[in-house]
């Protein structure tokens, strides 16, 4: 029996991760979206650290380039995640009430 190619195994894992991720994200209730975004920002920050380590420990130019690209993409993901989280939190902020306007005849 021949062994299965590691590339095929990685592709199967990738497709399964997409499938599970899609179903997990779409079943989250709207009340949990903000905490979920905060957690994904933390995970992306860990990805940045891992990408920096991978880029620093590799010896080839291609590996360092891919590591630098991974750091850049994860940084964009973190930055965008914080922007989305801030916008979501602003939706729950209480609106300031405007002071009642004075009537035209009240000015002295």
Beta strands, then each sheet from edge to edge (+ up, - down):
end
